[in-house]
Amino acid sequence: MTYWIIFIGIALASWLVQANLKRKFEKYSQIPVANGMTGRDIAIKMLRDNGIYDVEVISTPGALTDHYNPMNKTVNLSEGVYDSCSVAAAAVAAHECGHAVQHAHAYAPLKMRSALVPIVSFASNWVQWVLLIGMLALNVFPEILFAGIILFAMTTLFSFITLPVEIDASRRAVNWLNETGITNYTNHSAAVSALRSAAYTYVVAALGSLATLLYYVMIFLGRRE
């Protein structure tokens, strides 16, 4: 019962955080930056200001699909950010460039997360099947569920390593936006608020993953009772 209360609480928190994030980005997408720079312009400037010339800024389909790809060194900005001159676009573009700066400076948590990507990719493809089979065969082959727990633990670890990576990228973005004057006293707080709301989604996701992991661990340990 305690687990289900926690699980429902996290699910509710996740919904509230996502709804709040969507609301804020819609609101801040209506607030323009004073210099009229688009998300693409801002991304290029931040990269150049940090001495980065081998990263390309490109547009990617969808909404909130923005990301930095360290494999091909591209800052991928969603359609609503790439050509937008809003505070929300500025915050997102600078945040993704924050990851590029992390990459250029060999930021330790980012290196650790990148090293885990192949393992987590494998775990994500198989973990649900292994856990399902493990639950069904718990009394006969408990080792299968244990293997599933190990796979799920890798995805949980990845979620927690992601937290400092995202928080640091936002910190770099906020500082740079303020220092360059792209955001000012009238709209800087909006950029901070947007990035803080985005960070909360990662916190809730990590806590949800941890709660689920503990659920499977309790099932595995409970078989002995």
One Martini backbone bead per residue (centre of mass of N, CA, C, O) as a GRO file, in nm:
protein
  225
    1MET     BB    1   0.058   0.063  -0.021
    2THR     BB    2   0.295   0.258   0.000
    3TYR     BB    3   0.389   0.234  -0.290
    4TRP     BB    4   0.123   0.334  -0.429
    5ILE     BB    5   0.132   0.614  -0.307
    6ILE     BB    6   0.402   0.694  -0.430
    7PHE     BB    7   0.335   0.636  -0.726
    8ILE     BB    8   0.093   0.830  -0.749
    9GLY     BB    9   0.246   1.081  -0.659
   10ILE     BB   10   0.451   1.081  -0.895
   11ALA     BB   11   0.246   1.083  -1.125
   12LEU     BB   12   0.120   1.353  -1.044
   13ALA     BB   13   0.379   1.521  -1.049
   14SER     BB   14   0.442   1.471  -1.347
   15TRP     BB   15   0.185   1.603  -1.460
   16LEU     BB   16   0.227   1.884  -1.331
   17VAL     BB   17   0.505   1.944  -1.453
   18GLN     BB   18   0.425   1.919  -1.752
   19ALA     BB   19   0.199   2.132  -1.746
   20ASN     BB   20   0.380   2.365  -1.647
   21LEU     BB   21   0.581   2.359  -1.879
   22LYS     BB   22   0.382   2.413  -2.109
   23ARG     BB   23   0.270   2.680  -1.998
   24LYS     BB   24   0.540   2.839  -1.986
   25PHE     BB   25   0.623   2.810  -2.285
   26GLU     BB   26   0.375   2.951  -2.396
   27LYS     BB   27   0.422   3.216  -2.247
   28TYR     BB   28   0.737   3.267  -2.326
   29SER     BB   29   0.679   3.264  -2.642
   30GLN     BB   30   0.553   3.576  -2.616
   31ILE     BB   31   0.844   3.668  -2.530
   32PRO     BB   32   1.071   3.884  -2.637
   33VAL     BB   33   1.370   3.962  -2.746
   34ALA     BB   34   1.531   4.258  -2.794
   35ASN     BB   35   1.730   4.166  -3.052
   36GLY     BB   36   1.580   3.932  -3.236
   37MET     BB   37   1.688   3.658  -3.178
   38THR     BB   38   1.717   3.346  -3.255
   39GLY     BB   39   1.780   3.034  -3.164
   40ARG     BB   40   2.004   3.000  -3.371
   41ASP     BB   41   2.165   3.257  -3.309
   42ILE     BB   42   2.219   3.191  -3.010
   43ALA     BB   43   2.367   2.926  -3.048
   44ILE     BB   44   2.600   3.032  -3.218
   45LYS     BB   45   2.702   3.245  -3.017
   46MET     BB   46   2.762   3.056  -2.778
   47LEU     BB   47   2.967   2.883  -2.923
   48ARG     BB   48   3.164   3.110  -3.001
   49ASP     BB   49   3.208   3.226  -2.710
   50ASN     BB   50   3.335   2.916  -2.646
   51GLY     BB   51   3.513   2.815  -2.898
   52ILE     BB   52   3.290   2.677  -3.095
   53TYR     BB   53   3.316   2.530  -3.449
   54ASP     BB   54   3.215   2.198  -3.462
   55VAL     BB   55   2.907   2.288  -3.430
   56GLU     BB   56   2.584   2.222  -3.536
   57VAL     BB   57   2.284   2.397  -3.629
   58ILE     BB   58   1.961   2.243  -3.616
   59SER     BB   59   1.657   2.123  -3.732
   60THR     BB   60   1.374   1.968  -3.560
   61PRO     BB   61   1.113   1.792  -3.526
   62GLY     BB   62   0.880   1.917  -3.322
   63ALA     BB   63   0.821   1.926  -2.967
   64LEU     BB   64   1.058   1.925  -2.737
   65THR     BB   65   1.330   1.804  -2.924
   66ASP     BB   66   1.564   1.913  -2.788
   67HIS     BB   67   1.925   1.856  -2.860
   68TYR     BB   68   2.239   1.702  -2.794
   69ASN     BB   69   2.484   1.555  -3.020
   70PRO     BB   70   2.794   1.404  -2.960
   71MET     BB   71   2.843   1.228  -3.215
   72ASN     BB   72   2.784   1.486  -3.441
   73LYS     BB   73   2.778   1.770  -3.335
   74THR     BB   74   2.463   1.870  -3.254
   75VAL     BB   75   2.218   2.123  -3.245
   76ASN     BB   76   1.880   2.048  -3.172
   77LEU     BB   77   1.604   2.234  -3.292
   78SER     BB   78   1.304   2.306  -3.273
   79GLU     BB   79   1.073   2.471  -3.456
   80GLY     BB   80   0.990   2.665  -3.201
   81VAL     BB   81   1.308   2.765  -3.175
   82TYR     BB   82   1.481   2.821  -3.426
   83ASP     BB   83   1.275   3.084  -3.531
   84SER     BB   84   1.260   3.210  -3.252
   85CYS     BB   85   1.236   3.531  -3.040
   86SER     BB   86   1.216   3.408  -2.762
   87VAL     BB   87   1.278   3.329  -2.438
   88ALA     BB   88   1.233   3.026  -2.463
   89ALA     BB   89   1.429   2.985  -2.701
   90ALA     BB   90   1.679   3.096  -2.563
   91ALA     BB   91   1.688   2.892  -2.329
   92VAL     BB   92   1.704   2.632  -2.496
   93ALA     BB   93   1.947   2.695  -2.674
   94ALA     BB   94   2.146   2.745  -2.438
   95HIS     BB   95   2.117   2.470  -2.304
   96GLU     BB   96   2.219   2.294  -2.541
   97CYS     BB   97   2.494   2.445  -2.550
   98GLY     BB   98   2.579   2.356  -2.269
   99HIS     BB   99   2.645   2.066  -2.365
  100ALA     BB  100   2.868   2.146  -2.563
  101VAL     BB  101   3.050   2.268  -2.346
  102GLN     BB  102   3.080   2.014  -2.181
  103HIS     BB  103   3.214   1.850  -2.404
  104ALA     BB  104   3.459   2.042  -2.451
  105HIS     BB  105   3.530   2.014  -2.117
  106ALA     BB  106   3.486   1.729  -2.002
  107TYR     BB  107   3.236   1.667  -1.837
  108ALA     BB  108   3.200   1.416  -1.624
  109PRO     BB  109   2.890   1.343  -1.623
  110LEU     BB  110   2.873   1.332  -1.935
  111LYS     BB  111   3.077   1.105  -1.976
  112MET     BB  112   2.922   0.899  -1.808
  113ARG     BB  113   2.659   0.904  -1.971
  114SER     BB  114   2.782   0.828  -2.246
  115ALA     BB  115   2.896   0.550  -2.148
  116LEU     BB  116   2.593   0.438  -2.081
  117VAL     BB  117   2.424   0.429  -2.342
  118PRO     BB  118   2.466   0.135  -2.450
  119ILE     BB  119   2.359  -0.003  -2.193
  120VAL     BB  120   2.079   0.140  -2.177
  121SER     BB  121   1.980   0.056  -2.453
  122PHE     BB  122   1.979  -0.245  -2.391
  123ALA     BB  123   1.804  -0.238  -2.135
  124SER     BB  124   1.549  -0.101  -2.263
  125ASN     BB  125   1.487  -0.340  -2.469
  126TRP     BB  126   1.471  -0.583  -2.221
  127VAL     BB  127   1.354  -0.528  -1.932
  128GLN     BB  128   1.045  -0.590  -1.957
  129TRP     BB  129   1.078  -0.888  -2.039
  130VAL     BB  130   1.247  -0.984  -1.798
  131LEU     BB  131   1.046  -0.898  -1.578
  132LEU     BB  132   0.805  -1.063  -1.673
  133ILE     BB  133   0.938  -1.340  -1.663
  134GLY     BB  134   1.034  -1.315  -1.368
  135MET     BB  135   0.749  -1.301  -1.241
  136LEU     BB  136   0.641  -1.577  -1.359
  137ALA     BB  137   0.935  -1.729  -1.256
  138LEU     BB  138   1.005  -1.675  -0.952
  139ASN     BB  139   0.978  -1.977  -0.816
  140VAL     BB  140   1.196  -2.102  -1.025
  141PHE     BB  141   1.358  -1.826  -1.160
  142PRO     BB  142   1.488  -1.566  -0.985
  143GLU     BB  143   1.726  -1.474  -1.172
  144ILE     BB  144   1.560  -1.318  -1.381
  145LEU     BB  145   1.466  -1.086  -1.201
  146PHE     BB  146   1.748  -0.999  -1.118
  147ALA     BB  147   1.833  -0.919  -1.402
  148GLY     BB  148   1.612  -0.702  -1.434
  149ILE     BB  149   1.709  -0.524  -1.200
  150ILE     BB  150   1.983  -0.456  -1.319
  151LEU     BB  151   1.877  -0.318  -1.572
  152PHE     BB  152   1.703  -0.105  -1.422
  153ALA     BB  153   1.938   0.020  -1.260
  154MET     BB  154   2.074   0.150  -1.506
  155THR     BB  155   1.841   0.348  -1.573
  156THR     BB  156   1.842   0.487  -1.298
  157LEU     BB  157   2.130   0.588  -1.300
  158PHE     BB  158   2.094   0.761  -1.553
  159SER     BB  159   1.884   0.955  -1.431
  160PHE     BB  160   2.082   1.070  -1.206
  161ILE     BB  161   2.314   1.164  -1.395
  162THR     BB  162   2.137   1.371  -1.552
  163LEU     BB  163   2.091   1.595  -1.346
  164PRO     BB  164   2.371   1.749  -1.344
  165VAL     BB  165   2.373   1.797  -1.648
  166GLU     BB  166   2.115   1.976  -1.666
  167ILE     BB  167   2.178   2.185  -1.447
  168ASP     BB  168   2.446   2.288  -1.570
  169ALA     BB  169   2.333   2.379  -1.843
  170SER     BB  170   2.144   2.593  -1.720
  171ARG     BB  171   2.359   2.759  -1.577
  172ARG     BB  172   2.513   2.839  -1.829
  173ALA     BB  173   2.277   2.973  -1.974
  174VAL     BB  174   2.198   3.190  -1.767
  175ASN     BB  175   2.472   3.333  -1.749
  176TRP     BB  176   2.503   3.402  -2.050
  177LEU     BB  177   2.242   3.564  -2.093
  178ASN     BB  178   2.321   3.781  -1.885
  179GLU     BB  179   2.608   3.868  -1.986
  180THR     BB  180   2.502   3.943  -2.292
  181GLY     BB  181   2.191   4.064  -2.276
  182ILE     BB  182   1.959   3.891  -2.398
  183THR     BB  183   1.877   3.918  -2.116
  184ASN     BB  184   1.680   4.098  -1.878
  185TYR     BB  185   1.503   4.245  -1.622
  186THR     BB  186   1.223   4.165  -1.780
  187ASN     BB  187   1.314   3.834  -1.877
  188HIS     BB  188   1.511   3.652  -1.707
  189SER     BB  189   1.312   3.505  -1.514
  190ALA     BB  190   1.178   3.341  -1.741
  191ALA     BB  191   1.422   3.169  -1.818
  192VAL     BB  192   1.464   3.044  -1.541
  193SER     BB  193   1.180   2.919  -1.512
  194ALA     BB  194   1.190   2.733  -1.759
  195LEU     BB  195   1.444   2.565  -1.672
  196ARG     BB  196   1.335   2.471  -1.399
  197SER     BB  197   1.091   2.315  -1.507
  198ALA     BB  198   1.258   2.116  -1.676
  199ALA     BB  199   1.421   1.994  -1.436
  200TYR     BB  200   1.179   1.862  -1.286
  201THR     BB  201   1.136   1.627  -1.486
  202TYR     BB  202   1.399   1.476  -1.403
  203VAL     BB  203   1.339   1.436  -1.107
  204VAL     BB  204   1.077   1.273  -1.134
  205ALA     BB  205   1.193   1.047  -1.312
  206ALA     BB  206   1.402   0.945  -1.107
  207LEU     BB  207   1.201   0.880  -0.876
  208GLY     BB  208   1.027   0.683  -1.038
  209SER     BB  209   1.254   0.480  -1.099
  210LEU     BB  210   1.324   0.418  -0.803
  211ALA     BB  211   1.045   0.313  -0.714
  212THR     BB  212   1.036   0.077  -0.917
  213LEU     BB  213   1.288  -0.065  -0.826
  214LEU     BB  214   1.193  -0.118  -0.531
  215TYR     BB  215   0.954  -0.292  -0.608
  216TYR     BB  216   1.120  -0.530  -0.733
  217VAL     BB  217   1.293  -0.582  -0.486
  218MET     BB  218   1.060  -0.660  -0.296
  219ILE     BB  219   0.966  -0.901  -0.459
  220PHE     BB  220   1.230  -1.060  -0.449
  221LEU     BB  221   1.251  -1.069  -0.132
  222GLY     BB  222   0.951  -1.182  -0.075
  223ARG     BB  223   0.991  -1.485  -0.171
  224ARG     BB  224   1.120  -1.574   0.122
  225GLU     BB  225   0.850  -1.547   0.311
   0.00000   0.00000   0.00000
